[in-house]
Amino acid sequence: MRRIGLTQYDESLSSRLYPGNTLSQQVLQASIVELEALLGLPWHARRQLCLRLDGGFGTDQNIDWVLSKGYQVVVKGLSGSRAAAWGRRIDHWQAIEPGRRWIGLPAQQLKFCRPTRTIAARWLDSAGKVRHALFVVTDLERPLLELAQTYDLRTRLEVDFREDKQGLLLAKRRKHSWEAQETLALLTDLARNFIVMFRTQVLAGTPLADFGLYRLTREVLNVPGRAVLDGSGYLKELQLTPTHPYAHILVDVLPKLWDL
């Protein structure tokens, strides 16, 4: 599954299901076109937007295509063998995490349709083996360590996926038909965005505002109680079990929900 998300707001813009043998590099261009349609991005706005792309997207052809569209990039290259060969020729490394992660500037530089810098990363994996990767960036001025921190920000979307799998059981719900499974993914997006809205606008100023999606789903949104409906089937009264530790907070803030 591929997701387009606004990590700054913890919201999902779009999710799309692909066959299990589909590679990330094969869906990048269609995903960027969809992103432009969703946000209505004109050319001048693309120049202000930096795309952080993981290695699965980072073929030379894809990088050149994204650059031709005007975007700024911090993208990890796909070729591990090239990264290892270039990395072995670097003598001077700066430590990102002393003893575990380093960054350096190779003598060679990849060439694309716009000026870029190619930087190298080296790290020790869980088995203690040295690994290398190449990154292509359009920022020609910032120090290497700052660029490494910019790439690390991509982990926010990985956290979002993990929260959806744990809190909304995305990985455990399976449908036999393709259309039903993709619909389930879209409903998960709607659920995520509603919970994020609930946390930021309804729970703001309460101790629950710092809860992640998993805790909100498991501990807050399932407070037992009783709903009283009027003759037309509309909610007349909502009674929450007073012994629940979060019931008193929800009683105070739930009226905000009706005003949104």
MARGUGU-574116 format. One line per 4 residues: number of its first residue (from 1); their letters; for each residue x, y, z of N, C-alpha, C. Coordinates in Angstrom, 3 decimals, always signed. Atoms other than C-alpha are relative to their C-alpha. Layout:
REM residues N
NUM	a	X Y Z X Y Z X Y Z  ...
//
This chain:
REM residues 260
1	mrri	+0.844 -1.194 +0.000 +0.000 +0.000 +0.000 +0.877 +1.241 +0.000  -0.723 -1.263 +0.047 +1.169 +3.527 -0.798 -0.865 +1.093 +0.616  +0.734 -1.076 -0.654 +0.196 +6.529 +1.306 +0.669 +1.339 -0.282  -0.455 -1.381 +0.054 +0.507 +10.263 +0.729 -0.501 +0.665 +1.268
5	gltq	+0.392 -0.544 -1.289 +0.528 +11.963 +4.107 +0.577 +1.370 +0.261  -0.487 -1.282 -0.501 +0.904 +15.368 +5.709 +0.529 -0.252 +1.409  -0.548 +0.426 -1.278 +3.272 +14.365 +8.478 -0.026 +1.103 +1.052  +0.038 -1.106 -0.959 +3.269 +17.821 +10.048 -1.319 +0.012 +0.777
9	ydes	+1.328 -0.006 -0.627 -0.442 +17.352 +10.810 -0.487 -1.396 +0.367  +0.371 +1.389 -0.270 -0.471 +13.542 +11.213 -1.194 -0.462 -0.825  +1.169 +0.335 +0.800 -3.084 +13.364 +8.450 +0.397 -0.757 -1.265  -0.192 +0.733 +1.247 -3.421 +11.080 +5.453 -0.799 +0.668 -1.109
13	lssr	+0.680 -0.574 +1.160 -4.244 +12.570 +2.048 -0.584 -1.078 -0.905  +0.427 +1.021 +0.949 -4.496 +9.402 +0.013 +0.748 -1.291 +0.260  -0.622 +1.322 -0.030 -3.832 +5.674 +0.176 -0.445 -0.761 -1.240  +0.336 +0.778 +1.196 -3.719 +3.343 -2.797 +0.618 -1.390 +0.132
17	lypg	-0.425 +1.387 -0.111 -3.448 -0.430 -2.927 +0.640 -0.456 -1.304  -0.674 +0.555 +1.167 -1.027 -2.178 -5.291 +0.250 -1.490 +0.221  -0.359 +1.417 -0.159 -0.239 -5.845 -5.991 +1.290 -0.150 +0.798  -1.139 +0.198 -0.895 +2.310 -7.317 -3.609 +1.354 +0.001 -0.677
21	ntls	-1.283 +0.012 +0.705 +4.989 -7.584 -6.309 +0.345 +1.346 -0.622  -0.276 -1.332 +0.537 +4.833 -3.862 -7.172 +1.144 +0.650 +0.761  -1.149 -0.666 -0.614 +8.084 -1.981 -6.510 -0.304 +1.484 +0.205  +0.208 -1.419 -0.282 +8.162 +1.496 -4.991 +0.362 +0.862 -1.195
25	qqvl	-0.458 -0.817 +1.126 +10.086 +2.828 -7.991 -1.023 +0.066 -1.122  +0.976 +0.047 +1.082 +7.197 +1.853 -10.266 -1.196 +0.931 +0.248  +1.196 -0.791 -0.304 +4.600 +3.992 -8.482 +0.327 +1.456 +0.338  -0.367 -1.350 -0.422 +6.574 +7.165 -7.726 -0.626 +1.073 -0.883
29	qasi	+0.456 -1.065 +0.887 +5.642 +9.183 -10.805 -1.514 +0.187 +0.089  +1.451 -0.119 -0.139 +1.922 +8.390 -10.540 -0.374 +0.617 +1.338  +0.276 -0.556 -1.333 +2.051 +9.259 -6.834 +0.244 +1.502 +0.029  -0.295 -1.432 +0.041 +3.650 +12.656 -7.515 -1.092 +0.738 -0.778
33	vele	+1.082 -0.615 +0.779 +1.027 +13.426 -10.172 -1.267 +0.096 +0.851  +1.170 -0.036 -0.881 -1.699 +12.513 -7.652 +0.168 +1.058 +1.086  -0.275 -1.019 -1.006 -0.056 +14.705 -5.005 -0.252 +1.399 -0.568  +0.210 -1.308 +0.625 -0.065 +17.655 -7.419 -1.486 +0.295 -0.182
37	allg	+1.443 -0.193 +0.184 -3.761 +17.111 -8.145 -0.696 +0.269 +1.333  +0.623 -0.167 -1.312 -4.671 +16.844 -4.452 +0.264 +1.389 +0.573  -0.384 -1.280 -0.597 -2.792 +20.000 -3.456 -0.074 +1.162 -0.986  +0.042 -1.068 +0.994 -3.150 +21.933 -6.713 +1.316 +0.757 -0.081
41	lpwh	-1.329 -0.602 -0.070 +0.585 +22.555 -6.862 +0.418 +0.631 -1.324  -0.573 -0.632 +1.191 +1.681 +25.142 -9.454 +1.526 -0.126 +0.033  -1.447 +0.148 +0.125 +5.277 +25.249 -10.644 +0.752 +0.735 +1.115  -0.750 -0.779 -0.986 +6.401 +28.014 -8.266 -0.114 -0.616 +1.398
45	arrq	+0.153 +0.629 -1.312 +5.029 +26.080 -5.268 +0.893 -1.227 +0.128  -0.861 +1.190 -0.042 +7.019 +22.970 -6.187 +1.416 +0.374 +0.404  -1.364 -0.429 -0.335 +10.248 +24.958 -5.837 +0.179 +0.166 +1.509  -0.061 -0.172 -1.452 +9.368 +25.446 -2.169 -0.259 -1.310 +0.747
49	lclr	+0.380 +1.272 -0.620 +8.505 +21.781 -1.530 +1.144 -0.998 -0.127  -1.086 +0.986 -0.014 +11.161 +19.269 -0.498 -0.589 -1.391 +0.199  +0.461 +1.378 -0.080 +10.412 +15.597 -1.144 +1.088 -0.859 +0.637  -0.913 +0.960 -0.627 +12.059 +13.104 +1.210 -0.403 -1.389 -0.476
53	ldgg	+0.330 +1.280 +0.623 +12.203 +9.799 -0.648 +0.960 -1.078 +0.463  -0.821 +1.122 -0.429 +13.420 +6.436 +0.593 +0.629 -0.690 -1.206  -0.792 +0.619 +1.055 +15.744 +4.196 -1.378 -0.805 -0.767 -1.029  +0.801 +0.744 +0.957 +12.971 +2.154 -2.981 -0.453 +0.831 -1.179
57	fgtd	+0.407 -0.900 +1.079 +12.015 +5.199 -5.066 +1.192 +0.513 -0.810  -1.118 -0.809 +0.445 +15.547 +6.362 -5.764 +0.808 -0.495 -1.171  -0.760 +0.261 +1.218 +16.470 +5.189 -9.252 +0.470 +1.328 -0.587  -0.494 -1.227 +0.630 +18.498 +7.700 -11.252 -1.074 +0.623 -0.889
61	qnid	+1.042 -0.505 +0.890 +15.609 +7.982 -13.718 -1.094 +0.719 +0.797  +1.024 -0.637 -0.816 +13.090 +8.753 -10.966 +0.488 +1.318 +0.586  -0.548 -1.232 -0.570 +15.369 +11.320 -9.340 +0.029 +1.096 -1.053  -0.069 -1.006 +1.068 +15.909 +13.080 -12.662 -1.399 +0.500 -0.350
65	wvls	+1.372 -0.395 +0.317 +12.150 +13.079 -13.334 -0.554 +0.954 +1.051  +0.479 -0.876 -1.070 +11.335 +14.597 -9.931 +0.678 +1.366 -0.082  -0.716 -1.266 +0.126 +14.027 +17.242 -10.411 -0.529 +0.815 -1.178  +0.525 -0.718 +1.169 +12.613 +18.106 -13.836 -1.352 +0.642 +0.291
69	kgyq	+1.288 -0.571 -0.389 +9.281 +18.823 -12.111 +0.160 +1.228 +0.891  -0.251 -1.212 -0.758 +10.927 +21.548 -10.039 +0.119 -0.169 +1.505  -0.024 +0.207 -1.442 +10.909 +19.954 -6.574 +1.416 +0.050 +0.559  -1.224 +0.227 -0.768 +13.639 +20.123 -3.961 -0.053 -1.449 +0.498
73	vvvk	+0.003 +1.406 -0.394 +14.734 +16.646 -2.895 +1.068 -0.286 +1.048  -0.971 +0.730 -0.819 +16.473 +14.653 -0.206 -0.364 -1.461 -0.203  +0.406 +1.332 +0.425 +16.425 +11.178 -1.707 +1.165 -0.982 +0.118  -0.984 +1.072 -0.127 +18.260 +7.966 -0.953 +0.051 -0.784 -1.303
77	glsg	-0.154 +0.731 +1.247 +19.678 +6.235 -4.022 -0.289 -1.482 +0.165  +0.388 +1.399 -0.036 +18.595 +2.722 -4.920 +1.190 -0.944 -0.012  -1.116 +0.927 +0.234 +21.964 +1.226 -5.856 +0.892 -0.142 +1.227  -0.856 +0.250 -1.151 +23.618 -0.309 -2.797 +1.425 -0.326 -0.382
81	sraa	-1.360 +0.364 +0.420 +26.598 -1.675 -4.739 +0.799 +1.241 -0.377  -0.686 -1.251 +0.334 +27.467 +1.769 -6.133 +0.328 +0.779 +1.268  -0.238 -0.713 -1.254 +27.099 +3.300 -2.671 +1.173 -0.615 +0.760  -1.102 +0.663 -0.707 +29.455 +0.695 -1.177 +1.331 +0.309 -0.665
85	awgr	-1.251 -0.275 +0.719 +32.068 +1.260 -3.897 +0.454 +1.435 +0.223  -0.358 -1.404 -0.224 +31.970 +5.050 -3.515 +0.383 +0.225 +1.462  -0.268 -0.207 -1.423 +31.893 +4.854 +0.271 +1.363 -0.488 +0.428  -1.317 +0.539 -0.377 +35.034 +2.740 +0.461 +1.138 +0.939 -0.384
89	ridh	-1.053 -0.924 +0.438 +36.950 +5.560 -1.251 -0.012 +1.320 +0.785  +0.061 -1.228 -0.794 +35.995 +8.221 +1.311 +0.888 -0.157 +1.229  -0.931 +0.057 -1.130 +38.680 +8.981 +3.888 -0.506 +0.762 +1.219  +0.416 -0.872 -1.104 +36.955 +11.632 +6.000 -1.514 -0.078 +0.180
93	wqai	+1.411 +0.134 -0.344 +33.619 +10.978 +7.712 -0.328 +0.862 +1.211  +0.508 -0.717 -1.169 +31.571 +13.126 +10.080 -0.978 -0.909 +0.739  +0.856 +0.889 -0.788 +29.844 +11.293 +12.919 -1.386 +0.609 +0.176  +1.381 -0.357 -0.325 +26.039 +11.509 +13.072 -0.341 -0.554 +1.372
97	epgr	+0.074 +0.660 -1.298 +25.931 +9.013 +15.938 +1.348 -0.663 +0.215  -1.364 +0.526 -0.168 +29.466 +8.365 +17.220 +0.020 -1.518 +0.175  -0.149 +1.445 -0.088 +30.463 +4.762 +16.682 -1.057 -0.785 -0.752  +1.069 +0.762 +0.677 +27.357 +3.926 +14.619 -0.385 +0.554 -1.367
101	rwig	+0.433 -0.593 +1.264 +26.477 +6.409 +11.834 +0.918 +1.163 -0.361  -0.885 -1.049 +0.480 +28.619 +8.702 +9.692 -0.512 +0.519 -1.344  +0.369 -0.591 +1.287 +28.218 +10.999 +6.681 +1.245 +0.627 -0.606  -1.182 -0.526 +0.676 +30.745 +12.086 +4.069 -0.328 +0.453 -1.410
105	lpaq	+0.179 -0.541 +1.346 +31.201 +13.733 +0.678 +0.907 -0.757 -0.966  -0.842 +0.747 +0.942 +32.380 +11.432 -2.142 +0.631 +0.916 -1.039  -0.677 -0.775 +1.030 +34.800 +12.695 -4.770 -0.842 +0.065 -1.272  +0.887 +0.017 +1.162 +32.402 +11.642 -7.528 -1.360 +0.578 +0.364
109	qlkf	+1.333 -0.551 -0.188 +29.050 +13.280 -7.986 -0.915 -0.495 -1.120  +0.981 +0.388 +1.006 +25.936 +12.009 -9.746 -0.474 +1.241 -0.752  +0.397 -1.122 +0.845 +24.772 +14.207 -12.620 -1.479 -0.124 -0.379  +1.415 -0.030 +0.336 +21.149 +15.211 -13.137 -0.314 +1.278 -0.771
113	crpt	+0.404 -1.135 +0.817 +19.141 +17.840 -15.002 +0.094 +1.325 +0.751  -0.186 -1.202 -0.810 +19.591 +20.313 -12.113 +1.184 -0.217 +0.929  -1.129 +0.158 -0.926 +22.517 +21.017 -9.778 -0.439 -0.708 +1.282  +0.265 +0.743 -1.224 +22.604 +18.597 -6.842 +1.331 -0.312 +0.682
117	rtia	-1.156 +0.570 -0.690 +24.982 +17.251 -4.235 -0.268 -1.473 +0.278  +0.074 +1.405 -0.379 +25.651 +13.555 -3.770 +0.806 -0.182 +1.276  -0.687 +0.228 -1.266 +26.504 +12.669 -0.178 -0.112 -1.483 +0.356  -0.053 +1.419 -0.354 +27.373 +9.299 +1.318 -0.255 -0.175 +1.496
121	arwl	+0.232 +0.362 -1.401 +26.228 +7.673 +4.540 +0.602 -1.373 +0.258  -0.539 +1.291 -0.420 +27.872 +4.834 +6.416 -0.553 -0.309 +1.377  +0.522 +0.375 -1.315 +26.418 +2.914 +9.342 +0.267 -1.479 +0.265  -0.117 +1.395 -0.406 +26.640 -0.342 +11.258 -1.401 -0.554 +0.186
125	dsag	+1.317 +0.602 -0.170 +23.639 -2.645 +10.963 -0.061 -0.777 +1.309  +0.188 +0.696 -1.276 +22.293 -4.791 +13.791 +1.009 -1.113 +0.224  -1.020 +1.049 -0.116 +24.917 -7.457 +13.039 +1.404 +0.574 +0.057  -1.309 -0.631 -0.051 +27.772 -4.920 +13.152 +0.684 +0.110 -1.346
129	kvrh	-0.580 -0.083 +1.339 +28.312 -4.991 +9.376 -0.123 +1.415 -0.534  -0.012 -1.353 +0.552 +29.250 -1.759 +7.596 -0.891 +0.072 -1.236  +0.878 -0.228 +1.145 +26.595 -0.469 +5.186 +0.219 +1.405 -0.533  -0.145 -1.316 +0.628 +26.633 +2.449 +2.744 -1.253 +0.346 -0.797
133	alfv	+1.079 -0.495 +0.864 +24.083 +4.579 +0.924 +0.424 +1.350 -0.548  -0.210 -1.313 +0.601 +24.171 +7.575 -1.401 -1.305 +0.787 +0.054  +1.155 -0.880 -0.051 +21.817 +10.543 -1.028 +0.205 +1.140 -0.988  -0.032 -1.122 +0.928 +20.982 +13.165 -3.623 -0.840 +1.119 +0.594
137	vtdl	+0.691 -1.144 -0.600 +20.046 +16.621 -2.325 +0.150 +1.208 -0.917  -0.061 -1.231 +0.795 +19.236 +19.912 -4.034 +0.549 +1.167 +0.811  -0.556 -1.059 -0.846 +20.414 +21.983 -1.071 +1.520 -0.036 -0.121  -1.443 -0.041 +0.260 +23.925 +23.035 -2.022 +0.789 +0.700 +1.094
141	erpl	-0.668 -0.824 -0.997 +24.697 +25.045 +1.116 +0.023 -0.596 +1.403  +0.111 +0.432 -1.392 +23.546 +23.348 +4.316 +1.060 -1.033 +0.354  -0.985 +1.000 -0.440 +26.063 +21.320 +6.363 -0.550 -1.421 -0.128  +0.409 +1.384 +0.217 +26.016 +17.571 +5.865 -0.822 -0.550 +1.159
145	lela	+0.716 +0.533 -1.156 +24.830 +16.843 +9.391 -1.460 +0.469 +0.009  +1.376 -0.497 +0.059 +21.748 +19.042 +8.942 -0.804 -0.736 -1.072  +0.685 +0.735 +1.056 +20.904 +17.251 +5.702 -0.359 -1.410 +0.460  +0.298 +1.327 -0.543 +21.120 +13.907 +7.482 -1.207 +0.053 +0.919
149	qtyd	+1.147 -0.152 -0.897 +18.658 +15.148 +10.096 -1.282 +0.226 -0.793  +1.174 -0.215 +0.848 +16.294 +16.312 +7.330 -0.513 -1.314 -0.550  +0.434 +1.292 +0.519 +16.236 +12.831 +5.816 -0.630 -0.846 +1.105  +0.530 +0.805 -1.099 +15.608 +11.267 +9.226 -1.441 +0.358 +0.336
153	lrtr	+1.381 -0.398 -0.281 +12.310 +13.203 +9.432 -1.016 -0.883 -0.710  +0.931 +0.882 +0.711 +10.805 +10.650 +7.024 -0.611 -1.031 +0.932  +0.483 +1.041 -0.908 +10.350 +8.321 +10.007 -1.374 +0.336 +0.567  +1.327 -0.351 -0.497 +7.196 +10.278 +10.971 -1.082 -0.791 -0.724
157	levd	+0.991 +0.758 +0.744 +5.268 +8.554 +8.180 +0.052 -1.474 +0.365  -0.126 +1.387 -0.437 +6.635 +5.181 +9.273 -0.712 -0.202 +1.334  +0.722 +0.064 -1.274 +5.297 +5.912 +12.763 -1.501 -0.011 -0.245  +1.426 -0.029 +0.320 +1.898 +6.742 +11.231 -0.492 -1.376 -0.439
161	fred	+0.386 +1.333 +0.444 +1.793 +3.374 +9.493 -0.060 -0.970 +1.178  -0.015 +0.900 -1.154 +2.732 +1.580 +12.700 -1.206 +0.245 +0.901  +1.170 -0.310 -0.819 +0.000 +3.407 +14.614 -1.278 -0.545 -0.632  +1.181 +0.523 +0.675 -2.571 +2.434 +11.978 -0.079 -1.517 +0.138
165	kqgl	-0.003 +1.454 -0.130 -1.500 -1.201 +12.191 -0.385 -0.430 +1.419  +0.267 +0.374 -1.379 -1.686 -1.255 +15.988 -1.359 +0.513 +0.479  +1.212 -0.594 -0.532 -4.528 +1.129 +16.748 -1.234 -0.288 -0.822  +1.146 +0.215 +0.884 -6.767 +0.645 +13.699 +0.014 -1.377 -0.654
169	llak	-0.085 +1.398 +0.453 -5.705 -2.964 +12.999 +0.066 -0.118 -1.514  -0.088 -0.012 +1.458 -4.832 -2.134 +9.388 +0.578 -1.302 -0.542  -0.661 +1.202 +0.504 -2.577 -5.181 +9.023 -0.793 -1.276 +0.279  +0.723 +1.213 -0.401 -5.087 -7.611 +10.576 -1.340 -0.159 -0.695
173	rrkh	+1.279 +0.080 +0.697 -8.168 -6.800 +8.532 +0.261 -0.314 -1.470  -0.230 +0.440 +1.371 -8.215 -8.660 +5.231 -1.335 -0.323 -0.681  +1.175 +0.284 +0.801 -10.869 -8.818 +2.512 +0.424 -0.806 -1.225  -0.333 +0.862 +1.130 -11.019 -11.318 -0.342 +0.054 +0.776 -1.315
177	swea	+0.010 -0.737 +1.260 -11.855 -8.847 -3.108 +0.910 +1.223 +0.087  -0.912 -1.145 +0.078 -9.488 -6.121 -4.264 -0.707 +1.288 +0.402  +0.733 -1.238 -0.259 -12.129 -3.398 -4.120 -0.315 +0.159 +1.485  +0.317 -0.064 -1.429 -13.112 -4.291 -0.552 +1.235 +0.324 +0.817
181	qetl	-1.230 -0.267 -0.748 -9.500 -4.258 +0.644 +0.435 +1.451 -0.170  -0.376 -1.392 +0.218 -8.824 -0.875 -0.955 -0.977 +0.930 +0.722  +0.976 -0.782 -0.750 -12.056 +0.481 +0.539 +0.345 +0.013 +1.480  -0.403 +0.078 -1.398 -10.857 -0.721 +3.929 +1.173 +0.941 +0.282
185	allt	-1.128 -0.910 -0.171 -7.607 +1.204 +3.458 -0.469 +1.451 +0.029  +0.518 -1.369 +0.027 -9.555 +4.368 +2.597 -0.790 +0.324 +1.269  +0.719 -0.209 -1.255 -11.821 +3.935 +5.622 +0.972 +0.178 +1.162  -1.029 -0.176 -1.022 -8.696 +3.592 +7.746 +0.553 +1.417 -0.041
189	dlar	-0.429 -1.392 +0.135 -7.536 +6.956 +6.361 -1.001 +0.945 +0.663  +1.031 -0.846 -0.599 -10.859 +8.520 +7.343 +0.013 -0.103 +1.520  -0.040 +0.190 -1.451 -10.641 +7.017 +10.824 +1.200 +0.716 +0.604  -1.204 -0.685 -0.507 -7.079 +8.282 +11.278 -0.222 +1.506 +0.042
193	nfiv	+0.165 -1.449 +0.065 -7.967 +11.800 +10.183 -1.030 +0.493 +1.018  +0.981 -0.394 -1.013 -11.027 +11.889 +12.439 +0.626 -0.003 +1.390  -0.605 +0.085 -1.330 -9.019 +10.762 +15.468 +1.003 +1.132 +0.204  -0.944 -1.119 -0.098 -6.314 +13.344 +14.713 -0.752 +1.300 +0.253
197	mfrt	+0.824 -1.183 -0.234 -8.997 +16.038 +14.480 -0.540 +0.013 +1.427  +0.553 +0.114 -1.354 -10.558 +14.785 +17.731 +1.063 +0.349 +1.045  -1.081 -0.273 -0.952 -7.201 +14.952 +19.493 +0.391 +1.470 +0.006  -0.502 -1.368 +0.072 -6.199 +18.405 +18.247 -1.062 +1.048 +0.309
201	qvla	+1.041 -1.018 -0.175 -9.572 +20.181 +18.430 -0.911 -0.253 +1.195  +0.895 +0.302 -1.116 -11.593 +18.383 +21.102 +0.778 -0.240 +1.290  -0.775 +0.341 -1.193 -8.941 +17.066 +23.492 +1.087 +1.020 +0.314  -1.039 -1.019 -0.242 -6.710 +20.162 +23.265 -0.114 +0.549 +1.421
205	gtpl	-0.016 -0.529 -1.355 -5.653 +21.334 +26.719 -0.278 -1.023 +1.074  +0.223 +1.067 -0.977 -6.360 +17.983 +28.389 +1.208 -0.929 +0.013  -1.111 +0.976 -0.006 -3.900 +15.252 +29.436 -0.073 -0.999 -1.151  +0.154 +0.967 +1.085 -5.290 +13.131 +26.585 +0.517 +0.520 -1.331
209	adfg	-0.437 -0.589 +1.269 -4.045 +15.532 +23.912 +1.358 -0.524 -0.442  -1.320 +0.527 +0.345 -0.598 +13.906 +24.035 -0.036 -1.489 -0.319  +0.100 +1.432 +0.272 -1.898 +10.368 +23.513 +0.191 -0.264 -1.489  -0.104 +0.436 +1.373 -0.960 +8.554 +20.341 -1.283 -0.684 -0.452
213	lyrl	+1.213 +0.585 +0.563 -3.492 +6.955 +18.035 -0.348 -1.312 +0.684  +0.259 +1.299 -0.632 -3.106 +3.550 +19.692 -0.696 +0.175 +1.344  +0.606 -0.201 -1.324 -3.895 +4.804 +23.210 -1.370 +0.650 -0.106  +1.314 -0.616 +0.171 -6.736 +6.989 +21.988 -1.042 -1.036 -0.399
217	trev	+0.940 +1.009 +0.464 -8.333 +4.043 +20.218 -0.330 -1.009 +1.088  +0.205 +1.081 -0.961 -7.836 +1.509 +22.981 -0.480 +0.476 +1.371  +0.275 -0.423 -1.368 -8.236 +3.639 +26.117 -1.026 +1.131 +0.112  +0.844 -1.189 -0.101 -10.239 +6.776 +25.284 -1.313 -0.161 -0.774
221	lnvp	+1.186 +0.060 +0.844 -12.660 +6.092 +22.431 -0.878 -1.217 +0.272  +0.845 +1.146 -0.345 -14.010 +2.908 +23.999 -0.464 +0.057 +1.456  +0.531 -0.142 -1.360 -15.138 +4.309 +27.340 -1.434 -0.533 +0.015  +1.363 +0.550 -0.017 -18.264 +2.283 +28.248 -1.017 +1.045 +0.439
225	grav	+1.058 -0.932 -0.366 -21.550 +4.113 +28.585 -1.311 -0.374 -0.647  +1.347 +0.248 +0.511 -25.103 +4.444 +27.335 -0.466 +1.216 -0.790  +0.514 -1.069 +0.843 -26.583 +6.483 +24.487 -1.522 -0.016 +0.048  +1.453 -0.140 -0.040 -30.148 +7.754 +24.829 -0.443 +0.762 -1.238
229	ldgs	+0.459 -0.609 +1.242 -31.964 +8.521 +21.555 -1.417 +0.545 +0.172  +1.369 -0.514 -0.043 -35.058 +10.629 +21.012 -0.879 -0.786 -0.979  +0.929 +0.727 +0.847 -38.103 +9.534 +19.033 +0.384 -0.035 -1.459  -0.439 -0.046 +1.403 -36.447 +10.471 +15.726 +1.312 -0.725 -0.227
233	gylk	-1.254 +0.729 +0.140 -33.335 +8.430 +16.411 +1.233 +0.849 +0.169  -1.156 -0.866 -0.232 -31.110 +11.407 +17.227 +0.484 -0.141 +1.444  -0.577 +0.108 -1.332 -28.762 +11.415 +20.200 -0.599 +1.068 +0.919  +0.589 -0.905 -0.971 -30.509 +12.936 +23.192 +0.915 +0.177 +1.206
237	elql	-0.857 -0.063 -1.187 -28.100 +12.087 +25.979 +1.056 -1.095 -0.109  -1.089 +0.973 -0.027 -24.741 +10.331 +26.340 +0.489 -0.134 +1.424  -0.405 +0.266 -1.383 -23.967 +8.731 +29.689 +1.252 -0.877 -0.015  -1.248 +0.750 -0.091 -20.410 +7.564 +30.408 +0.160 -0.586 +1.391
241	tpth	-0.227 +0.658 -1.287 -19.416 +5.149 +33.149 +0.913 +0.873 +0.851  -0.781 -0.982 -0.764 -18.194 +7.523 +35.887 +1.269 -0.561 +0.624  -1.198 +0.586 -0.615 -15.636 +5.055 +37.258 +1.171 -0.109 -0.969  -1.100 +0.061 +0.965 -13.629 +5.083 +34.035 +0.915 +1.198 +0.220
245	pyah	-0.924 -1.100 -0.333 -10.459 +7.191 +34.574 -0.067 +1.201 -0.936  +0.039 -1.110 +0.935 -11.072 +9.335 +31.482 -1.419 +0.538 -0.214  +1.388 -0.400 +0.229 -14.856 +9.705 +31.696 -0.230 +1.468 +0.335  +0.252 -1.387 -0.404 -14.773 +13.033 +33.537 +0.597 +0.993 -0.997
249	ilvd	-0.596 -0.882 +1.009 -12.473 +14.540 +30.897 -0.892 +0.061 -1.231  +0.835 +0.040 +1.192 -14.684 +13.410 +28.030 -1.325 +0.723 +0.222  +1.245 -0.707 -0.293 -17.816 +14.734 +29.739 +0.172 +1.503 -0.184  -0.270 -1.430 +0.115 -16.211 +18.181 +29.808 +0.233 +0.456 -1.430
253	vlpk	-0.449 -0.482 +1.312 -14.885 +18.270 +26.260 -0.874 -0.474 -1.165  +0.780 +0.498 +1.121 -17.336 +16.251 +24.133 -0.963 +1.032 -0.599  +0.846 -1.026 +0.636 -19.695 +19.233 +23.682 +0.696 +0.792 -1.111  -0.715 -0.686 +1.078 -16.929 +20.778 +21.541 -0.241 -0.697 -1.342
257	lwdl	+0.149 +0.766 +1.234 -17.506 +17.998 +19.028 -1.243 +0.421 -0.761  +1.248 -0.381 +0.667 -21.051 +19.134 +18.308 +0.108 +1.387 -0.641  -0.147 -1.342 +0.536 -19.804 +22.652 +17.552 +0.902 +0.068 -1.218  -0.951 -0.011 +1.113 -17.292 +21.626 +14.888 -0.728 -0.006 -1.332
//
